[in-house]
Amino acid sequence: MHTTITARQGEELVIRVETTPSETDRAFKDGLDSFVVQYNLFDAEGETAREKIISVFGEENAQDAIFSAAVNFLVPFALHEQNILPLSTYNIEAESELKEGEPFVFSMTV
């Protein structure tokens, strides 16, 4: 993972995050597994975490949940790399498409 502070706006920072394909894959695996635990979807239809999320939320809404789960898994690692402990993160914007097996780039404000 590579992170860069791209802007300072008062006390706020904008951080650009670039993940490797393996980090993106881990976000899909562990982030989605955490989502299933967090929302108690163990009994949902499907074998994989992705299938369980889709069965509960439907295809369209599931894509938003999957994106959120994967990105939210990556955020703490990016913050750790910059040695930042913010009270909140917001305005997460994808600069590339989030796909398994590919690098992913996003920015966030802290």
C-alpha positions as CSV (number, residue, x, y, z in Angstrom):
1,M,0.0,0.0,0.0
2,H,1.2,3.5,-0.8
3,T,-0.4,6.6,0.7
4,T,0.3,10.2,0.0
5,I,-1.1,13.3,1.7
6,T,-2.3,15.3,-1.3
7,A,-3.9,18.3,0.4
8,R,-4.2,20.1,3.7
9,Q,-7.3,22.0,4.4
10,G,-6.9,23.5,7.9
11,E,-6.8,20.6,10.2
12,E,-8.1,18.2,7.5
13,L,-5.9,16.1,5.3
14,V,-6.8,14.5,2.0
15,I,-5.0,11.1,1.7
16,R,-4.6,9.3,-1.6
17,V,-4.3,5.5,-1.2
18,E,-3.0,3.0,-3.8
19,T,-3.4,-0.7,-3.1
20,T,-1.7,-3.7,-4.7
21,P,-3.8,-6.4,-6.2
22,S,-3.1,-8.7,-3.2
23,E,-4.2,-5.9,-0.8
24,T,-7.4,-5.4,-2.9
25,D,-8.1,-9.2,-2.7
26,R,-7.6,-9.2,1.0
27,A,-10.0,-6.3,1.4
28,F,-12.6,-8.3,-0.6
29,K,-12.0,-11.5,1.5
30,D,-11.5,-10.1,5.0
31,G,-13.7,-7.0,4.6
32,L,-16.7,-9.0,3.3
33,D,-16.2,-11.6,6.0
34,S,-16.2,-8.9,8.6
35,F,-19.4,-7.5,7.1
36,V,-21.1,-10.8,7.4
37,V,-20.1,-11.0,11.1
38,Q,-21.0,-7.4,11.8
39,Y,-24.5,-7.8,10.3
40,N,-25.0,-11.3,11.5
41,L,-25.6,-12.8,8.0
42,F,-24.3,-16.3,8.9
43,D,-27.7,-17.9,8.0
44,A,-28.2,-15.9,4.8
45,E,-28.4,-17.9,1.5
46,G,-25.0,-18.5,-0.2
47,E,-21.7,-20.1,0.4
48,T,-19.4,-17.0,0.3
49,A,-19.6,-13.7,2.0
50,R,-20.3,-12.0,-1.3
51,E,-23.2,-14.4,-2.0
52,K,-24.7,-13.9,1.4
53,I,-24.6,-10.1,1.0
54,I,-26.2,-10.3,-2.4
55,S,-28.9,-12.6,-1.1
56,V,-29.8,-10.3,1.7
57,F,-29.5,-6.9,-0.1
58,G,-30.2,-7.7,-3.7
59,E,-27.7,-7.2,-6.5
60,E,-27.7,-3.4,-6.8
61,N,-27.7,-2.6,-3.1
62,A,-25.2,-5.4,-2.4
63,Q,-22.7,-3.7,-4.7
64,D,-22.7,-0.6,-2.5
65,A,-22.4,-2.7,0.6
66,I,-19.5,-4.7,-0.9
67,F,-17.7,-1.5,-2.0
68,S,-18.2,0.0,1.5
69,A,-17.0,-3.2,3.3
70,A,-13.9,-3.5,1.2
71,V,-12.9,0.1,1.4
72,N,-13.6,0.4,5.1
73,F,-11.3,-2.6,5.6
74,L,-8.5,-0.7,3.8
75,V,-8.9,2.6,5.6
76,P,-7.2,1.6,9.0
77,F,-4.1,0.3,7.1
78,A,-3.8,3.6,5.1
79,L,-4.1,5.6,8.3
80,H,-1.5,3.5,10.0
81,E,0.9,4.0,7.1
82,Q,0.6,7.8,7.6
83,N,0.7,7.4,11.4
84,I,-2.6,9.2,11.7
85,L,-5.3,8.6,14.3
86,P,-8.3,10.7,13.2
87,L,-11.6,11.1,14.9
88,S,-13.3,10.4,11.6
89,T,-12.9,9.8,7.9
90,Y,-15.2,10.9,5.2
91,N,-15.5,11.8,1.6
92,I,-14.1,8.6,0.3
93,E,-13.8,8.8,-3.4
94,A,-12.7,6.0,-5.8
95,E,-10.2,7.0,-8.4
96,S,-10.3,3.6,-10.1
97,E,-12.8,0.8,-10.2
98,L,-12.7,-1.6,-7.2
99,K,-12.1,-5.1,-8.7
100,E,-10.6,-8.2,-7.3
101,G,-7.1,-9.0,-8.5
102,E,-6.4,-5.4,-9.5
103,P,-4.8,-2.3,-7.9
104,F,-7.3,0.2,-6.4
105,V,-6.9,3.9,-5.9
106,F,-9.0,6.1,-3.6
107,S,-8.8,9.3,-1.6
108,M,-10.3,10.2,1.7
109,T,-10.5,13.2,4.0
110,V,-9.5,12.9,7.6
